[in-house]
Amino acid sequence: MARALFALAFVAFWCAFGRDSWDGWVERTILPATLAETSVEVRDRNGAVLRIFPVENGRVRLPVRVQDVDPRFVEMLIAYEDKRFWTHSGVDGRAGVRAALQAVWNGTVVSGGSTLSMQVARLLENSGTGRWAGKLRQMRVAWALERRLDKAQILELYLLHAPYGGPLEGVRAASLAWFGKEPHRLTEAEAALLVALPQAPESRRPDRQTRAALRARDRVLARLNLPSAAQPMPRQMQGFARLAPHLGDELRRADPLRQRHSVTLDRALQIKVEALARTAIRGQAAGVSVAVVVADHQTGAVLASSGAPAYSAANGALGFVDMTRAKRSPGSTLKPLIYGLAFDQGLAHPETIFNDTPTVFGRYAPQNFDGVFRGEVTARAALQMSLNIAPVMLTDALGPRQVMAGLRASGAEPVLPDNAAPGLAIALGGVGLSLRDLVQLYAGLAQGGQARPLVWQSGERPVEPAQIMSARSAWYVSHILGGLAPPPSASKGQLAYKTGTSYGHRDAWAVGFDGQHVVGVWMGRPDGTPVPGAFGGDLAAPVMFEVFGRIKDGFESLPPPPADALMVPTDRLPQPLQYFGKRRDQVARDGLRVAFPPDGAALVESGGVPLKLRGGRAPFTVLVNNAPHRTGLRQRDVVLEVDAQGFHRISVIDATGQSQSVNIQIN
């Protein structure tokens, strides 16, 4: 009866005031805000959801367009809720009169007269449905909405705001929570449930009121003359993914206005890596955490990143701290860079012999980790055994600042305590680096000495790679690291890797690469307290090999040696390269001299570089850019086949081991 009286009252209003007054009444309507905050999304390289941030009061409301939704659902929604949606002006008079007459005839409400536009008005203002003043307000707002928005925009407001139980608002959130998929393609049963739920979202929740939800779904199908569904009802609301949570937080802080962050991560691999991280800390001491970064070193794209095994403070592990970004002591993981830079400068070769004995550098007296010295060892063996004297010697010869420059060239951002000047201690981990820094450094080694910045977001413009060292020197390092045996339980296959343990057993590291991927693992306590007995080889290396096993079956082959690689035993190296540290003692005052070209000369390209030697003892060995160019040379005036434009280093070594080098430029 009440609905009939309301209809008569509206007719009386129309007759009393006329259309002009009615139009003015609608035009003066103050509309509620039609723009609503929507959840920020983080998507992987294939568009799959990694994380969804809730909006106010923990609600999940995802942006949606009509074209994002299965057309069958839209057709069913309109056919069930508002048949004349596309033609009425906001209020369906025929449906209203029918609802009123049915209410009069039956003495109770049989069908509602609310259009989708009226429902949008109610959702925008969060108003009830039972009071006539509220109903009149909904009608007024619906008419006003129809004048200021088109039908597609009104439909999208419904698809965005319709409630679907619990924190769910909008059809996208509902489809993801109840069916685990976007609403692009829905079955008839799924579409029918999504049509029915907004009418009574709590009393029809499939996970709590299964029978009521089933009856409501089947009622929609029956009214639309569709067959009853055999598809089972979803029994639980699926939680929204919170994968790579530290990265999501970082991206949101960096760009708080962006609604969708598309990253290079691979969702399937990210799930595997996070599960492995949780497994890795089982049985470890309280507070121990683990971080993992996986990248494709050919493109620089980061494929997985886990800053902690759990995004919580459980077990004292400070899981909210992203340990892929924390600056920690890298232990021995910088040694490959030092050797590579030394190879590049002609200071050493993989088969150069070092004297691993107690050595004092001013007041600095480094020791090997186990306190044992090995005597004469090659650079190859020293790096594979992670001995400490040789890399400190090389850092002393290179200069600590050059090592820091190599680090920065790789894209790393090293930190020294109190901005102090770099010293020899950096060779053994006396500098702050993050796991991301180390992964980027090793990616550069894997790419022939070319540093390619890590890429985190899809669509990032590629950056021109920087040269850390020559391809030959990078290959020497990779070949040495590729000779390390894997941990006892690890998969077999060639993987170039290095482990490290910081002072006091605070950090355990493992970083390695094959022909395509690079993986870095850190283990320790985020608060920096020691983990007694923790070693990179024991803790981090097995996890790193496990990660490679999650990426694919087997390892991609490491590249073959470049053409200018010098693969000879120690006794066939030029004499100054056979033993490190004796070169200065072997140079006589009146010995070998390069008479032409002078050091720093700029020459015009003319089919070669004239070389004139004075003093010294034949035969001579000539190196160009640290690679053998002429051997067994007895002439003192020759033309070298060097015509490439740019800078070149020409080194000459005589039979007694005396040497001299000049730097030239060819224009």
C-alpha positions as CSV (number, residue, x, y, z in Angstrom):
1,M,0.0,0.0,0.0
2,A,2.8,2.4,0.9
3,R,4.4,2.0,-2.6
4,A,1.1,2.8,-4.2
5,L,0.6,5.9,-2.1
6,F,4.2,7.0,-3.0
7,A,3.4,6.6,-6.7
8,L,0.2,8.7,-6.3
9,A,2.2,11.4,-4.4
10,F,4.7,11.6,-7.2
11,V,1.9,12.0,-9.8
12,A,0.4,14.8,-7.6
13,F,3.7,16.5,-7.5
14,W,4.1,16.4,-11.3
15,C,0.5,17.8,-11.8
16,A,0.9,20.5,-9.2
17,F,4.2,21.9,-10.3
18,G,4.6,20.9,-13.9
19,R,7.6,19.8,-15.9
20,D,9.6,23.0,-15.7
21,S,9.6,23.0,-11.9
22,W,10.5,19.3,-11.9
23,D,13.4,19.9,-14.3
24,G,14.7,22.7,-12.1
25,W,14.4,20.4,-9.0
26,V,16.5,17.8,-10.7
27,E,19.0,20.3,-12.0
28,R,19.6,21.7,-8.5
29,T,20.5,18.2,-7.2
30,I,23.8,18.2,-5.4
31,L,25.4,14.9,-6.5
32,P,27.6,12.8,-4.2
33,A,31.2,12.3,-5.2
34,T,31.5,9.9,-8.1
35,L,35.2,9.6,-7.8
36,A,36.3,7.0,-5.3
37,E,39.6,5.8,-4.0
38,T,40.5,2.4,-5.5
39,S,43.0,-0.1,-4.4
40,V,46.6,0.2,-5.7
41,E,47.6,-2.9,-7.6
42,V,51.0,-4.4,-8.2
43,R,51.1,-6.6,-11.3
44,D,53.8,-9.0,-12.6
45,R,55.4,-9.1,-16.1
46,N,52.3,-11.0,-17.4
47,G,49.7,-8.9,-15.7
48,A,49.0,-11.3,-12.8
49,V,48.3,-9.8,-9.4
50,L,51.1,-9.7,-6.9
51,R,49.6,-7.4,-4.4
52,I,46.4,-5.4,-3.8
53,F,46.4,-2.6,-1.2
54,P,43.1,-2.1,0.6
55,V,41.4,1.4,0.8
56,E,39.5,2.9,3.7
57,N,38.3,0.5,6.4
58,G,40.2,-2.4,4.8
59,R,37.9,-2.5,1.8
60,V,39.1,-3.8,-1.5
61,R,37.8,-1.8,-4.4
62,L,39.4,-2.2,-7.8
63,P,39.0,0.1,-10.8
64,V,36.9,-1.5,-13.6
65,R,35.6,-0.6,-17.0
66,V,32.6,-2.2,-18.8
67,Q,34.9,-3.7,-21.3
68,D,36.8,-5.5,-18.5
69,V,33.8,-7.6,-17.6
70,D,32.3,-10.6,-19.4
71,P,29.5,-9.3,-21.7
72,R,27.3,-12.2,-20.5
73,F,27.4,-10.9,-16.9
74,V,26.4,-7.4,-18.0
75,E,23.5,-8.8,-20.0
76,M,22.4,-11.0,-17.1
77,L,22.7,-8.1,-14.7
78,I,20.6,-5.8,-16.8
79,A,18.0,-8.5,-17.6
80,Y,17.6,-9.3,-14.0
81,E,17.9,-6.0,-12.3
82,D,16.8,-3.3,-14.8
83,K,15.5,-4.4,-18.1
84,R,15.0,-0.9,-19.5
85,F,18.3,0.4,-18.2
86,W,19.4,1.6,-21.6
87,T,16.2,3.5,-22.3
88,H,14.8,5.0,-19.0
89,S,16.0,8.3,-17.6
90,G,17.0,7.0,-14.2
91,V,13.7,5.9,-12.8
92,D,11.7,3.1,-14.5
93,G,8.0,4.3,-14.2
94,R,6.7,1.0,-15.5
95,A,8.7,-1.0,-13.0
96,G,7.7,1.3,-10.2
97,V,4.0,1.1,-10.9
98,R,4.3,-2.7,-11.2
99,A,6.1,-2.9,-7.9
100,A,3.4,-0.7,-6.3
101,L,0.5,-2.7,-7.6
102,Q,2.1,-6.0,-6.6
103,A,2.6,-4.6,-3.1
104,V,-1.1,-3.5,-2.9
105,W,-2.3,-6.8,-4.2
106,N,-0.1,-9.0,-2.1
107,G,0.1,-6.8,1.0
108,T,3.9,-7.1,0.9
109,V,6.8,-6.2,-1.3
110,V,7.1,-8.7,-4.2
111,S,9.6,-7.0,-6.4
112,G,11.7,-3.9,-6.1
113,G,11.4,-0.9,-8.4
114,S,14.9,0.4,-8.0
115,T,16.9,0.8,-11.2
116,L,20.6,0.4,-11.5
117,S,20.8,4.2,-11.5
118,M,18.9,4.3,-8.2
119,Q,21.1,1.6,-6.7
120,V,24.2,3.6,-7.8
121,A,22.7,6.7,-6.0
122,R,22.2,4.6,-2.9
123,L,25.7,3.2,-3.0
124,L,27.3,6.6,-3.6
125,E,25.5,8.1,-0.6
126,N,25.5,4.9,1.5
127,S,21.8,5.4,2.2
128,G,19.3,2.7,3.2
129,T,16.4,1.4,1.1
130,G,13.4,1.3,3.5
131,R,12.5,4.9,4.1
132,W,10.5,6.9,1.6
133,A,12.6,10.0,2.1
134,G,15.6,7.9,1.2
135,K,13.8,6.4,-1.8
136,L,12.8,9.8,-3.1
137,R,16.4,11.0,-2.7
138,Q,17.7,8.1,-4.7
139,M,15.2,8.9,-7.5
140,R,16.3,12.5,-7.6
141,V,20.0,11.6,-7.6
142,A,19.3,8.9,-10.3
143,W,17.6,11.5,-12.6
144,A,20.5,13.9,-12.0
145,L,23.1,11.2,-12.7
146,E,21.4,10.4,-16.0
147,R,21.7,14.0,-17.1
148,R,25.4,14.4,-16.2
149,L,26.8,10.9,-17.0
150,D,26.2,8.5,-19.9
151,K,24.8,5.0,-19.3
152,A,28.3,3.3,-19.5
153,Q,29.6,5.6,-16.8
154,I,26.7,4.8,-14.5
155,L,27.1,1.1,-15.2
156,E,30.8,1.4,-14.3
157,L,29.9,3.1,-11.0
158,Y,27.7,0.1,-10.2
159,L,30.4,-2.4,-11.2
160,L,32.8,-0.4,-8.9
161,H,30.7,0.0,-5.8
162,A,28.3,-3.0,-5.6
163,P,28.9,-4.9,-2.3
164,Y,29.8,-8.6,-2.6
165,G,30.3,-9.6,1.1
166,G,32.9,-8.8,3.7
167,P,35.5,-6.2,2.4
168,L,34.6,-6.7,-1.2
169,E,33.4,-3.8,-3.4
170,G,32.9,-4.1,-7.1
171,V,32.8,-6.9,-9.5
172,R,36.6,-7.3,-10.0
173,A,37.3,-7.7,-6.3
174,A,34.4,-10.2,-6.1
175,S,35.5,-12.3,-9.1
176,L,39.1,-12.5,-7.7
177,A,38.0,-13.3,-4.2
178,W,35.2,-15.9,-5.1
179,F,36.6,-17.4,-8.3
180,G,40.3,-16.5,-8.2
181,K,40.2,-14.8,-11.6
182,E,39.5,-11.5,-13.3
183,P,35.9,-11.1,-14.5
184,H,36.9,-11.2,-18.2
185,R,35.3,-14.7,-18.8
186,L,32.7,-16.0,-16.4
187,T,30.5,-19.1,-16.5
188,E,26.8,-18.6,-16.4
189,A,26.8,-19.9,-12.8
190,E,29.5,-17.5,-11.8
191,A,27.8,-14.6,-13.5
192,A,24.5,-15.5,-11.8
193,L,26.1,-15.5,-8.4
194,L,27.6,-12.1,-9.0
195,V,24.2,-10.8,-10.1
196,A,22.5,-12.1,-6.9
197,L,25.1,-11.2,-4.2
198,P,24.8,-7.4,-4.1
199,Q,21.1,-7.6,-3.1
200,A,22.0,-9.3,0.2
201,P,25.8,-9.5,0.3
202,E,26.2,-10.8,3.9
203,S,23.2,-13.1,4.1
204,R,24.2,-14.7,0.7
205,R,27.9,-15.0,1.3
206,P,28.9,-18.4,-0.3
207,D,31.4,-19.1,2.5
208,R,29.0,-18.6,5.3
209,Q,25.5,-18.9,3.9
210,T,26.0,-21.6,1.2
211,R,22.4,-22.6,0.8
212,A,21.1,-19.0,0.6
213,A,23.7,-18.2,-2.0
214,L,22.8,-21.3,-4.0
215,R,19.1,-20.4,-3.9
216,A,19.8,-16.8,-5.0
217,R,22.1,-17.9,-7.8
218,D,19.5,-20.5,-9.1
219,R,16.7,-17.9,-8.9
220,V,18.7,-15.6,-11.2
221,L,19.2,-18.5,-13.7
222,A,15.5,-19.5,-13.5
223,R,14.2,-16.0,-14.1
224,L,16.5,-15.6,-17.1
225,N,15.4,-19.0,-18.5
226,L,18.9,-20.5,-18.1
227,P,19.6,-24.0,-17.0
228,S,20.3,-24.7,-13.3
229,A,24.1,-24.8,-12.7
230,A,25.9,-27.9,-11.7
231,Q,29.0,-25.9,-10.8
232,P,29.7,-26.1,-7.1
233,M,29.5,-23.0,-4.9
234,P,32.8,-21.4,-3.8
235,R,33.2,-22.4,-0.1
236,Q,35.8,-19.7,0.9
237,M,36.8,-16.2,0.1
238,Q,40.3,-16.3,-1.4
239,G,42.7,-14.0,0.2
240,F,44.3,-11.3,-1.9
241,A,47.9,-11.9,-2.9
242,R,50.6,-10.1,-1.0
243,L,53.6,-11.2,-3.0
244,A,56.8,-9.2,-3.0
245,P,55.4,-7.0,-0.3
246,H,58.6,-5.0,0.3
247,L,58.8,-4.1,-3.3
248,G,55.1,-3.1,-3.3
249,D,55.7,-0.8,-0.4
250,E,58.8,0.7,-2.0
251,L,56.9,1.4,-5.3
252,R,54.0,3.0,-3.5
253,R,56.2,5.3,-1.4
254,A,58.1,6.3,-4.6
255,D,54.9,7.1,-6.6
256,P,51.9,7.3,-4.2
257,L,49.5,8.5,-6.9
258,R,49.9,5.6,-9.3
259,Q,47.1,3.1,-9.2
260,R,48.9,0.3,-11.0
261,H,52.5,-0.7,-10.8
262,S,53.6,-3.1,-13.4
263,V,56.9,-4.9,-12.5
264,T,59.2,-7.3,-14.2
265,L,58.7,-10.0,-11.6
266,D,57.3,-13.4,-12.6
267,R,54.4,-14.4,-10.2
268,A,55.0,-18.1,-10.5
269,L,58.7,-17.8,-9.7
270,Q,58.0,-15.3,-6.9
271,I,55.7,-17.8,-5.2
272,K,58.4,-20.5,-5.4
273,V,61.2,-18.2,-4.1
274,E,59.0,-17.0,-1.1
275,A,58.2,-20.6,-0.2
276,L,61.9,-21.5,-0.4
277,A,62.8,-18.6,1.8
278,R,60.4,-19.8,4.5
279,T,61.8,-23.3,4.2
280,A,65.4,-22.0,4.4
281,I,65.0,-20.6,8.0
282,R,63.5,-23.7,9.5
283,G,65.8,-25.0,12.2
284,Q,67.8,-21.7,12.2
285,A,68.3,-19.7,15.4
286,A,65.7,-17.1,16.4
287,G,65.8,-13.9,14.4
288,V,67.6,-15.3,11.4
289,S,66.2,-14.0,8.1
290,V,66.9,-14.6,4.4
291,A,66.7,-12.4,1.3
292,V,66.8,-13.5,-2.4
293,V,67.0,-11.6,-5.7
294,V,66.8,-13.3,-9.1
295,A,67.4,-11.5,-12.3
296,D,67.9,-12.2,-16.0
297,H,71.4,-10.7,-16.6
298,Q,70.8,-10.6,-20.4
299,T,68.1,-8.0,-20.0
300,G,68.6,-6.8,-16.4
301,A,65.0,-7.7,-15.5
302,V,64.4,-8.7,-11.9
303,L,62.3,-11.9,-11.9
304,A,61.9,-12.4,-8.1
305,S,62.7,-10.5,-5.0
306,S,62.1,-11.6,-1.4
307,G,63.2,-9.2,1.3
308,A,62.3,-11.6,4.2
309,P,60.8,-15.0,4.7
310,A,57.7,-13.5,6.3
311,Y,56.2,-10.0,6.2
312,S,55.9,-9.8,9.9
313,A,57.9,-9.5,13.1
314,A,57.3,-13.2,13.9
315,N,60.2,-15.1,15.5
316,G,62.1,-11.9,16.0
317,A,63.2,-11.9,12.3
318,L,62.0,-8.3,11.7
319,G,60.3,-9.3,8.5
320,F,59.2,-5.8,7.7
321,V,62.8,-4.9,6.9
322,D,63.6,-5.4,3.3
323,M,67.0,-7.1,3.4
324,T,67.5,-6.8,-0.4
325,R,68.2,-3.1,0.2
326,A,70.0,-3.1,3.6
327,K,73.7,-2.1,3.4
328,R,75.8,-4.9,5.0
329,S,79.4,-6.1,4.8
330,P,79.8,-8.2,1.7
331,G,82.6,-10.4,3.1
332,S,84.6,-12.0,0.3
333,T,82.0,-11.4,-2.5
334,L,84.0,-8.4,-3.7
335,K,87.1,-10.5,-4.5
336,P,86.0,-11.4,-8.1
337,L,85.8,-7.6,-8.9
338,I,89.3,-7.0,-7.5
339,Y,90.8,-9.8,-9.5
340,G,89.0,-8.8,-12.7
341,L,90.2,-5.2,-12.4
342,A,93.7,-6.4,-11.8
343,F,93.6,-8.7,-14.9
344,D,92.3,-5.7,-16.8
345,Q,95.3,-3.6,-15.8
346,G,97.8,-6.2,-16.6
347,L,98.8,-6.7,-13.0
348,A,98.0,-10.4,-12.9
349,H,96.7,-13.4,-14.9
350,P,94.7,-16.3,-13.5
351,E,98.0,-18.3,-13.5
352,T,100.1,-15.6,-11.9
353,I,101.7,-16.9,-8.7
354,F,101.1,-15.1,-5.4
355,N,103.0,-15.7,-2.1
356,D,100.3,-16.4,0.5
357,T,102.3,-15.7,3.6
358,P,101.9,-13.3,6.5
359,T,102.1,-9.8,5.0
360,V,101.9,-6.4,6.6
361,F,100.5,-3.3,4.8
362,G,101.5,-0.4,7.0
363,R,99.5,-1.3,10.2
364,Y,97.1,-3.6,8.4
365,A,97.9,-7.3,8.7
366,P,95.2,-9.4,7.1
367,Q,94.8,-13.1,7.9
368,N,93.1,-15.9,6.0
369,F,89.7,-16.8,7.4
370,D,91.0,-20.1,8.8
371,G,94.3,-18.6,10.0
372,V,96.3,-20.9,7.6
373,F,98.7,-19.6,4.9
374,R,99.3,-21.7,1.7
375,G,102.6,-20.3,0.4
376,E,102.8,-20.0,-3.4
377,V,99.4,-20.2,-5.1
378,T,98.0,-19.1,-8.4
379,A,95.5,-16.3,-8.6
380,R,93.0,-18.9,-9.7
381,A,93.5,-21.0,-6.6
382,A,93.6,-18.0,-4.3
383,L,90.2,-16.8,-5.6
384,Q,88.7,-20.3,-5.5
385,M,89.9,-20.8,-1.9
386,S,89.0,-17.2,-1.0
387,L,92.4,-16.5,0.4
388,N,92.9,-12.9,1.7
389,I,96.5,-11.9,1.1
390,A,96.3,-11.8,-2.8
391,P,93.2,-9.6,-3.1
392,V,94.7,-7.2,-0.5
393,M,97.9,-7.1,-2.6
394,L,95.9,-6.4,-5.7
395,T,93.9,-3.7,-4.0
396,D,97.1,-2.1,-2.9
397,A,98.4,-2.2,-6.4
398,L,95.2,-0.9,-8.0
399,G,94.4,1.6,-5.3
400,P,91.3,1.4,-3.2
401,R,89.7,4.3,-5.0
402,Q,89.9,2.4,-8.3
403,V,88.1,-0.6,-6.7
404,M,85.4,1.8,-5.5
405,A,85.2,3.3,-9.0
406,G,84.7,-0.2,-10.4
407,L,81.9,-0.8,-7.9
408,R,80.2,2.4,-8.9
409,A,80.6,1.6,-12.6
410,S,78.7,-1.7,-11.9
411,G,75.8,0.4,-10.7
412,A,76.3,-0.5,-7.0
413,E,76.1,2.2,-4.4
414,P,78.8,1.4,-1.8
415,V,78.7,3.1,1.6
416,L,81.8,3.7,3.8
417,P,81.4,4.3,7.5
418,D,81.3,8.1,8.3
419,N,82.1,8.8,4.6
420,A,85.7,7.7,5.3
421,A,88.3,7.4,2.5
422,P,88.4,3.8,1.2
423,G,91.2,1.6,2.5
424,L,92.6,-1.8,1.9
425,A,90.0,-3.3,4.2
426,I,87.4,-3.0,1.4
427,A,89.0,-6.0,-0.2
428,L,87.7,-8.2,2.6
429,G,84.3,-6.6,3.1
430,G,85.1,-3.2,4.7
431,V,82.3,-1.4,2.8
432,G,78.5,-1.4,2.9
433,L,76.7,-3.1,0.0
434,S,73.2,-4.4,-0.5
435,L,72.1,-7.7,-2.0
436,R,70.8,-5.7,-5.0
437,D,74.2,-4.1,-5.4
438,L,75.9,-7.5,-5.5
439,V,73.4,-9.0,-7.9
440,Q,74.0,-6.1,-10.2
441,L,77.8,-6.5,-9.9
442,Y,77.7,-10.2,-10.8
443,A,75.2,-9.5,-13.6
444,G,77.9,-7.3,-15.1
445,L,80.5,-10.0,-14.7
446,A,78.2,-12.5,-16.4
447,Q,77.7,-10.0,-19.3
448,G,81.3,-9.8,-20.2
449,G,82.1,-6.9,-17.9
450,Q,79.2,-4.7,-19.1
451,A,77.1,-3.4,-16.2
452,R,73.4,-3.3,-17.1
453,P,71.3,-1.7,-14.3
454,L,68.7,-4.0,-12.8
455,V,65.2,-3.3,-14.2
456,W,62.3,-3.5,-11.7
457,Q,59.3,-1.9,-13.5
458,S,58.0,-3.0,-16.9
459,G,58.5,-0.4,-19.6
460,E,61.6,1.1,-18.1
461,R,63.8,2.7,-20.7
462,P,67.0,0.7,-21.1
463,V,70.2,2.5,-19.9
464,E,73.4,2.3,-21.9
465,P,75.6,-0.3,-20.1
466,A,78.8,0.9,-18.5
467,Q,82.1,-1.1,-18.9
468,I,83.4,-2.4,-15.6
469,M,86.3,-4.4,-17.3
470,S,87.1,-6.0,-20.6
471,A,85.3,-9.1,-21.7
472,R,88.5,-11.1,-21.4
473,S,89.0,-10.2,-17.8
474,A,85.3,-10.8,-17.0
475,W,85.6,-14.3,-18.6
476,Y,88.8,-15.0,-16.6
477,V,86.8,-14.4,-13.4
478,S,83.8,-16.3,-14.6
479,H,85.9,-19.3,-15.6
480,I,87.6,-19.3,-12.2
481,L,84.3,-19.1,-10.3
482,G,82.8,-21.8,-12.6
483,G,85.5,-24.2,-11.4
484,L,84.1,-24.2,-7.8
485,A,82.4,-27.4,-6.8
486,P,78.7,-27.0,-5.8
487,P,77.6,-27.8,-2.2
488,P,77.2,-31.5,-1.5
489,S,73.4,-31.5,-1.8
490,A,73.2,-29.1,-4.7
491,S,72.3,-29.9,-8.3
492,K,75.2,-30.6,-10.6
493,G,76.1,-28.3,-13.3
494,Q,78.5,-25.4,-14.1
495,L,77.6,-22.3,-12.1
496,A,79.9,-19.4,-11.5
497,Y,79.5,-18.4,-7.9
498,K,81.1,-16.9,-4.9
499,T,80.3,-17.1,-1.2
500,G,81.1,-14.7,1.6
501,T,81.0,-14.4,5.3
502,S,81.3,-11.0,7.1
503,Y,83.3,-10.3,10.2
504,G,81.7,-11.9,13.3
505,H,79.5,-14.2,11.3
506,R,76.9,-11.4,10.9
507,D,76.2,-12.0,7.2
508,A,76.3,-15.1,5.0
509,W,76.3,-14.5,1.2
510,A,76.1,-16.5,-2.0
511,V,75.9,-14.9,-5.5
512,G,76.2,-16.8,-8.8
513,F,75.2,-16.9,-12.4
514,D,74.9,-19.2,-15.4
515,G,74.5,-18.2,-19.0
516,Q,71.2,-16.3,-18.4
517,H,70.3,-15.8,-14.8
518,V,72.0,-14.4,-11.7
519,V,70.9,-15.1,-8.1
520,G,71.9,-13.5,-4.9
521,V,71.2,-14.8,-1.4
522,W,71.8,-13.2,2.0
523,M,71.2,-14.8,5.4
524,G,71.7,-13.3,8.9
525,R,69.9,-11.2,11.4
526,P,68.5,-7.9,10.3
527,D,69.6,-6.2,13.5
528,G,73.2,-7.1,12.8
529,T,73.8,-9.4,15.7
530,P,76.1,-12.4,15.0
531,V,74.9,-15.8,14.0
532,P,77.6,-18.1,15.5
533,G,78.9,-20.7,13.0
534,A,77.2,-19.1,10.0
535,F,79.2,-19.4,6.8
536,G,78.1,-18.3,3.3
537,G,79.2,-21.7,1.9
538,D,77.1,-23.6,4.4
539,L,74.0,-21.4,4.7
540,A,73.5,-19.3,1.6
541,A,75.1,-21.4,-1.2
542,P,72.6,-24.3,-0.9
543,V,69.7,-21.9,-1.0
544,M,71.2,-20.2,-4.1
545,F,71.4,-23.5,-5.9
546,E,67.9,-24.4,-4.8
547,V,66.7,-21.1,-6.4
548,F,68.3,-22.0,-9.6
549,G,66.5,-25.3,-9.5
550,R,63.2,-23.4,-9.1
551,I,64.0,-21.3,-12.2
552,K,64.4,-24.1,-14.6
553,D,65.8,-27.6,-15.1
554,G,69.6,-27.5,-15.4
555,F,71.9,-24.6,-16.0
556,E,72.5,-22.4,-19.1
557,S,76.1,-22.8,-20.3
558,L,78.6,-20.2,-19.5
559,P,80.1,-18.4,-22.6
560,P,83.2,-19.7,-24.3
561,P,86.5,-17.8,-23.9
562,P,86.9,-14.7,-26.0
563,A,89.5,-14.7,-28.8
564,D,92.0,-12.7,-26.9
565,A,92.0,-14.9,-23.7
566,L,95.5,-16.1,-22.9
567,M,95.1,-19.7,-21.7
568,V,98.6,-20.9,-20.9
569,P,100.3,-22.2,-17.7
570,T,102.4,-20.0,-15.5
571,D,105.7,-20.8,-17.1
572,R,104.5,-19.7,-20.5
573,L,103.2,-16.3,-19.3
574,P,105.3,-13.2,-20.0
575,Q,107.9,-13.1,-17.1
576,P,106.4,-10.1,-15.2
577,L,103.1,-12.0,-15.1
578,Q,104.5,-15.2,-13.7
579,Y,105.1,-13.9,-10.1
580,F,103.2,-11.0,-8.6
581,G,105.2,-8.3,-6.9
582,K,108.7,-8.6,-8.6
583,R,108.3,-6.2,-11.5
584,R,109.9,-3.1,-10.0
585,D,113.0,-5.0,-8.9
586,Q,113.6,-6.3,-12.4
587,V,113.7,-2.9,-14.1
588,A,117.2,-1.4,-14.7
589,R,117.7,2.3,-15.0
590,D,119.3,2.0,-18.4
591,G,117.0,-0.8,-19.5
592,L,114.2,-1.1,-22.0
593,R,112.7,2.1,-23.4
594,V,109.9,2.8,-25.9
595,A,111.4,5.5,-28.0
596,F,108.2,5.9,-30.2
597,P,105.4,6.6,-29.8
598,P,105.8,8.7,-26.7
599,D,103.3,8.2,-23.8
600,G,100.1,10.2,-24.4
601,A,100.7,10.6,-28.1
602,A,97.8,11.3,-30.5
603,L,98.3,9.6,-33.8
604,V,96.4,9.8,-37.1
605,E,95.0,6.5,-38.4
606,S,97.4,5.5,-41.2
607,G,97.5,1.7,-41.4
608,G,99.4,0.9,-38.2
609,V,101.5,2.3,-35.3
610,P,105.3,2.6,-35.7
611,L,107.1,1.1,-32.7
612,K,110.7,2.0,-31.9
613,L,112.5,0.2,-29.0
614,R,115.8,1.2,-27.4
615,G,117.7,-0.8,-24.8
616,G,116.5,-4.0,-23.4
617,R,117.3,-7.6,-24.5
618,A,115.6,-9.4,-27.4
619,P,113.4,-11.3,-28.0
620,F,110.5,-8.9,-27.1
621,T,106.8,-9.5,-26.3
622,V,104.4,-6.8,-27.3
623,L,101.0,-6.5,-25.6
624,V,98.2,-4.2,-27.0
625,N,95.5,-3.4,-24.5
626,N,96.9,-6.2,-22.2
627,A,96.5,-8.9,-24.9
628,P,99.5,-10.5,-26.7
629,H,100.1,-8.9,-30.0
630,R,103.6,-9.9,-31.1
631,T,105.9,-12.5,-29.5
632,G,109.5,-13.5,-30.2
633,L,110.2,-10.1,-31.7
634,R,113.9,-9.3,-32.4
635,Q,113.5,-6.2,-34.5
636,R,113.5,-2.9,-32.7
637,D,111.7,-0.9,-35.4
638,V,108.3,-2.4,-36.5
639,V,104.8,-1.3,-37.4
640,L,102.1,-2.7,-35.2
641,E,98.8,-3.7,-36.8
642,V,96.7,-1.3,-34.7
643,D,94.4,1.0,-36.5
644,A,91.2,1.1,-34.5
645,Q,90.3,4.6,-33.4
646,G,90.3,5.3,-29.6
647,F,92.7,4.8,-26.7
648,H,95.2,2.0,-26.7
649,R,97.9,0.7,-24.2
650,I,101.1,-0.7,-25.7
651,S,103.3,-2.7,-23.4
652,V,106.7,-4.2,-24.3
653,I,108.5,-6.9,-22.2
654,D,112.1,-8.0,-23.0
655,A,113.8,-11.3,-22.4
656,T,114.9,-10.3,-18.9
657,G,111.4,-9.3,-17.8
658,Q,112.0,-5.6,-18.1
659,S,108.8,-3.8,-19.3
660,Q,107.5,-0.4,-20.3
661,S,104.1,0.8,-21.4
662,V,102.8,3.8,-23.2
663,N,99.2,5.0,-23.8
664,I,98.2,6.5,-27.1
665,Q,95.1,7.7,-29.0
666,I,94.4,7.0,-32.6
667,N,92.1,9.6,-34.4
